[in-house]
Amino acid sequence: MPSFEVRFIKTVCDDTGHEHRACQATFTVEAPSLTDAVRRAEVDFCRQKQVHDWTIFADAVEFRSPTALERAWAS
């Protein structure tokens, strides 16, 4: 089963007004599809933060599936 890296990102402003992207959490999820991986990561994030809606702590979800080279090294 493929493994996906799912990150929860929050955009924050510094004291000069410049925006920065801050990673709130990262999950490595094994799932049959990217959609399932994101859903599973959302559940894990909510459980970790003890909330029902992940958007309380993050603005966006980023994801990455392993490249062919990474899959070859893993096997």
C-alpha positions as CSV (number, residue, x, y, z in Angstrom):
1,M,0.0,0.0,0.0
2,P,1.4,3.5,-0.9
3,S,2.5,5.9,1.8
4,F,1.7,9.6,1.7
5,E,3.1,12.5,3.7
6,V,0.3,14.9,4.7
7,R,1.1,18.3,6.3
8,F,-1.3,20.7,8.0
9,I,-0.2,24.3,7.3
10,K,-1.2,27.6,9.0
11,T,-0.3,31.0,7.5
12,V,0.8,33.4,10.2
13,C,2.0,37.0,10.1
14,D,5.2,38.1,11.8
15,D,5.7,41.4,13.6
16,T,6.5,43.2,10.3
17,G,3.3,42.0,8.6
18,H,5.0,39.4,6.4
19,E,3.2,36.1,6.0
20,H,4.9,32.8,6.7
21,R,3.7,29.2,6.4
22,A,4.0,27.2,9.6
23,C,3.6,23.5,9.7
24,Q,1.2,22.5,12.5
25,A,1.6,18.7,12.1
26,T,2.9,16.1,9.7
27,F,1.6,12.6,9.2
28,T,2.8,9.7,7.2
29,V,-0.2,7.7,6.2
30,E,-0.5,4.4,4.4
31,A,-3.6,4.4,2.2
32,P,-4.8,3.0,-1.1
33,S,-5.3,6.6,-2.5
34,L,-4.4,10.2,-1.8
35,T,-8.0,11.0,-0.9
36,D,-8.0,8.3,1.7
37,A,-4.7,9.4,3.0
38,V,-5.9,13.0,3.5
39,R,-9.0,11.8,5.3
40,R,-7.1,9.6,7.6
41,A,-4.6,12.4,8.4
42,E,-7.5,14.7,9.1
43,V,-8.9,12.2,11.6
44,D,-5.5,11.8,13.2
45,F,-4.9,15.6,13.4
46,C,-8.3,16.2,15.0
47,R,-7.7,13.4,17.5
48,Q,-4.2,14.8,18.4
49,K,-5.5,18.3,18.9
50,Q,-8.8,17.1,20.5
51,V,-11.0,19.1,18.0
52,H,-13.7,18.2,15.6
53,D,-12.5,20.5,12.8
54,W,-8.9,20.7,11.7
55,T,-9.4,24.2,10.2
56,I,-9.3,25.6,13.7
57,F,-5.5,25.0,13.7
58,A,-4.6,25.0,10.0
59,D,-5.5,26.8,6.8
60,A,-4.4,24.2,4.3
61,V,-3.4,20.6,3.8
62,E,-0.3,19.7,1.7
63,F,0.5,16.2,0.6
64,R,3.2,14.3,-1.2
65,S,3.3,10.9,-2.5
66,P,6.6,9.0,-2.7
67,T,8.5,9.4,-6.0
68,A,9.4,6.3,-8.0
69,L,13.0,6.6,-6.7
70,E,11.8,6.7,-3.0
71,R,9.6,3.6,-3.6
72,A,12.5,1.8,-5.2
73,W,14.8,2.5,-2.2
74,A,12.1,1.4,0.3
75,S,11.7,-2.0,-1.3
